[in-house]
Amino acid sequence: MIQKISKFLKDVNIEMSKVSWPSRNELKGQTIIVIFVSLFFAIFIFAIDHILSRLISLIY
């Protein structure tokens, strides 16, 4: 059992060394993009929901 765990951890270490990690500037840029896109969709969904709520309240 200990040999299996040891082999697994060695394999994880080998695979993690193959990962291409983003630089700090790339990470900041991608984070900003994700925040703005999330805010855009939140505002968009809020606006659609608000408009539909008003339409429904006019009908009923």
TIPA-365072 format. One line per field, with one value per atom (N, C-alpha, C, O): atom name; x, y, z; residue number from 1. Coordinates in Angstrom, 2 decimals. Atoms other than C-alpha are relative to their C-alpha. Layout:
<atoms>
atom	c(CA,...)
X	c(X,...)
Y	c(Y,...)
Z	c(Z,...)
n	c(NUM,...)
</atoms>
This chain:
<atoms>
atom	c(N,CA,C,O,N,CA,C,O,N,CA,C,O,N,CA,C,O,N,CA,C,O,N,CA,C,O,N,CA,C,O,N,CA,C,O,N,CA,C,O,N,CA,C,O,N,CA,C,O,N,CA,C,O,N,CA,C,O,N,CA,C,O,N,CA,C,O,N,CA,C,O,N,CA,C,O,N,CA,C,O,N,CA,C,O,N,CA,C,O,N,CA,C,O,N,CA,C,O,N,CA,C,O,N,CA,C,O,N,CA,C,O,N,CA,C,O,N,CA,C,O,N,CA,C,O,N,CA,C,O,N,CA,C,O,N,CA,C,O,N,CA,C,O,N,CA,C,O,N,CA,C,O,N,CA,C,O,N,CA,C,O,N,CA,C,O,N,CA,C,O,N,CA,C,O,N,CA,C,O,N,CA,C,O,N,CA,C,O,N,CA,C,O,N,CA,C,O,N,CA,C,O,N,CA,C,O,N,CA,C,O,N,CA,C,O,N,CA,C,O,N,CA,C,O,N,CA,C,O,N,CA,C,O,N,CA,C,O,N,CA,C,O,N,CA,C,O,N,CA,C,O,N,CA,C,O,N,CA,C,O,N,CA,C,O,N,CA,C,O)
X	c(0.82,0.00,0.87,0.59,-0.90,2.82,0.71,0.95,-0.65,4.53,-0.92,-0.47,0.97,1.35,-0.13,-0.18,0.10,1.06,1.27,1.20,-1.27,4.73,0.07,0.49,-0.01,4.41,-0.98,-0.68,0.98,1.29,0.57,0.44,-0.56,3.03,1.14,1.27,-1.06,6.04,-0.61,-0.13,0.67,3.71,-0.64,-0.60,0.60,1.88,1.09,0.89,-1.10,5.21,0.50,0.80,-0.44,6.24,-1.00,-0.61,1.02,2.93,-0.08,-0.29,0.05,2.96,1.18,1.07,-1.14,6.40,-0.24,0.43,0.33,4.87,-1.00,-1.21,1.03,2.21,0.61,1.66,-0.43,2.59,-0.76,-1.93,0.65,1.83,0.04,1.06,0.00,0.78,0.87,1.07,-0.77,2.93,-0.96,-2.18,0.84,1.70,-0.81,-1.98,0.71,0.77,-1.12,-2.21,1.04,-1.14,-1.16,-2.33,1.02,-2.99,-0.85,-2.07,0.75,-3.94,-0.93,-2.10,0.82,-5.19,-1.20,-2.31,1.10,-7.27,-1.01,-2.21,0.90,-8.70,-0.88,-2.08,0.77,-9.76,-1.06,-2.19,0.96,-11.42,-1.16,-2.32,1.05,-13.33,-0.93,-2.14,0.82,-14.51,-0.91,-2.10,0.83,-15.72,-1.08,-2.21,1.00,-17.47,-1.08,-2.26,0.98,-19.15,-0.92,-2.13,0.81,-20.30,-0.94,-2.11,0.84,-21.57,-1.21,-2.34,1.11,-23.67,-0.94,-2.15,0.86,-24.94,-0.91,-2.10,0.81,-26.11,-0.99,-2.14,0.88,-27.55,-1.18,-2.33,1.07,-29.52,-0.93,-2.14,0.82,-30.70,-0.94,-2.12,0.82,-31.93,-1.13,-2.28,1.03,-33.77,-1.05,-2.25,0.93,-35.32,-0.89,-2.10,0.77,-36.40,-1.04,-2.19,0.92,-37.94,-1.14,-2.30,1.04,-39.78,-0.93,-2.13,0.86,-41.04,-0.99,-2.16,0.89,-42.47,-1.08,-2.24,0.97,-44.13,-1.05,-2.24,0.93,-45.65,-0.95,-2.14,0.86,-46.93,-1.02,-2.11,0.96,-48.58,-1.10,-2.26,0.98,-50.32,-0.94,-2.15,0.85,-51.59,-0.25,-0.95)
Y	c(-1.19,0.00,1.27,2.22,-1.16,2.41,0.19,1.32,-0.10,1.60,0.64,1.43,-0.58,2.49,1.50,2.28,-1.42,5.80,0.73,1.83,-0.61,6.54,0.16,1.21,-0.07,5.74,1.07,1.82,-1.01,7.88,1.40,2.25,-1.32,10.85,0.35,1.51,-0.23,10.45,0.35,1.25,-0.27,10.34,1.39,2.10,-1.33,13.44,1.06,2.04,-0.94,15.24,0.12,1.22,-0.01,14.27,0.75,1.57,-0.67,15.42,1.50,2.31,-1.41,18.70,0.77,1.98,-0.69,19.49,0.27,1.12,-0.20,19.27,1.13,1.58,-1.02,21.89,1.33,1.71,-1.33,25.25,1.03,1.31,-0.93,27.76,1.40,1.79,-1.36,31.30,0.92,0.68,-0.98,34.26,0.84,0.76,-0.84,36.73,0.99,1.22,-0.97,39.28,-0.67,-0.11,0.73,36.68,-0.34,-0.23,0.35,35.59,1.21,1.11,-1.22,39.18,0.37,0.70,-0.35,39.83,-0.91,-0.45,0.95,36.67,0.18,0.02,-0.22,37.39,1.22,1.19,-1.21,40.89,-0.29,0.18,0.36,39.47,-0.79,-0.52,0.81,36.90,0.86,0.67,-0.87,39.57,0.86,0.97,-0.85,41.90,-0.78,-0.31,0.81,39.14,-0.44,-0.45,0.40,37.93,1.16,0.99,-1.18,41.46,0.32,0.65,-0.28,41.97,-0.92,-0.45,0.95,38.80,0.18,0.00,-0.24,39.57,1.19,1.14,-1.18,43.02,-0.31,0.12,0.37,41.60,-0.84,-0.56,0.85,38.90,0.80,0.61,-0.85,41.45,0.85,0.97,-0.87,43.77,-0.80,-0.35,0.83,40.98,-0.41,-0.37,0.40,39.77,1.17,1.00,-1.18,43.29,0.35,0.65,-0.30,43.90,-1.02,-0.64,1.03,40.58,0.10,-0.14,-0.17,41.20,1.13,1.00,-1.12,44.56,-0.40,-0.05,0.44,42.99,-0.94,-0.82,0.94,40.21,0.75,0.44,-0.75,42.69,0.86,1.12,-0.74,44.74,-0.91,-0.49,0.94,41.67,-0.47,-0.56,0.52,40.40,1.11,0.92)
Z	c(0.00,0.00,0.00,-0.72,-0.07,0.88,-1.32,-1.74,1.31,-2.43,-1.03,-1.86,0.93,-4.34,0.24,-0.71,-0.32,-2.51,-0.45,-1.01,0.40,-3.12,-1.52,-2.01,1.46,-6.84,-0.49,-1.42,0.38,-7.07,0.20,-0.68,-0.26,-5.47,-0.96,-1.37,0.99,-7.78,-1.36,-2.05,1.27,-10.79,-0.01,-1.02,-0.10,-9.58,-0.16,-0.87,0.10,-9.20,-1.44,-1.90,1.40,-12.74,-0.87,-1.71,0.80,-14.22,0.31,-0.60,-0.37,-12.28,-0.58,-0.83,0.60,-13.68,-1.49,-2.07,1.40,-17.19,-0.21,-1.34,0.10,-16.43,-0.38,0.14,0.40,-18.11,0.83,0.56,-0.90,-15.37,-0.60,-1.17,0.52,-16.37,0.86,2.05,-0.76,-15.40,0.83,0.67,-0.86,-12.81,-0.82,-0.51,0.83,-15.50,-0.79,-0.92,0.72,-17.54,0.93,0.56,-0.98,-14.41,0.36,0.47,-0.31,-13.54,-1.16,-0.93,1.16,-17.09,-0.14,-0.40,0.12,-17.19,1.14,0.92,-1.13,-13.74,-0.24,0.04,0.30,-14.80,-1.06,-0.95,1.04,-17.92,0.60,0.28,-0.62,-15.86,0.86,0.85,-0.85,-13.40,-0.86,-0.56,0.84,-16.17,-0.74,-0.85,0.69,-18.11,0.98,0.63,-1.02,-14.90,0.35,0.45,-0.29,-14.08,-1.15,-0.93,1.17,-17.63,-0.03,-0.21,0.05,-17.54,1.20,1.05,-1.16,-14.02,-0.26,0.03,0.31,-15.15,-1.11,-1.04,1.11,-18.37,0.50,0.15,-0.51,-16.55,0.92,0.90,-0.85,-13.96,-0.85,-0.54,0.85,-16.73,-0.66,-0.66,0.64,-18.58,1.03,0.75,-1.05,-15.31,0.40,0.58,-0.38,-14.40,-1.08,-0.76,1.11,-17.84,-0.05,-0.18,0.04,-17.83,1.20,1.06,-1.19,-14.28,-0.22,0.15,0.27,-15.36,-1.01,-0.85,1.00,-18.42,0.61,0.32,-0.64,-16.35,0.93,0.99,-0.91,-13.77,-0.76,-0.25,0.83,-16.55,-0.52,-0.63,0.55,-17.94,1.10,0.86,-1.07,-14.59,0.96,1.96)
n	c(1,1,1,1,2,2,2,2,3,3,3,3,4,4,4,4,5,5,5,5,6,6,6,6,7,7,7,7,8,8,8,8,9,9,9,9,10,10,10,10,11,11,11,11,12,12,12,12,13,13,13,13,14,14,14,14,15,15,15,15,16,16,16,16,17,17,17,17,18,18,18,18,19,19,19,19,20,20,20,20,21,21,21,21,22,22,22,22,23,23,23,23,24,24,24,24,25,25,25,25,26,26,26,26,27,27,27,27,28,28,28,28,29,29,29,29,30,30,30,30,31,31,31,31,32,32,32,32,33,33,33,33,34,34,34,34,35,35,35,35,36,36,36,36,37,37,37,37,38,38,38,38,39,39,39,39,40,40,40,40,41,41,41,41,42,42,42,42,43,43,43,43,44,44,44,44,45,45,45,45,46,46,46,46,47,47,47,47,48,48,48,48,49,49,49,49,50,50,50,50,51,51,51,51,52,52,52,52,53,53,53,53,54,54,54,54,55,55,55,55,56,56,56,56,57,57,57,57,58,58,58,58,59,59,59,59,60,60,60,60)
</atoms>
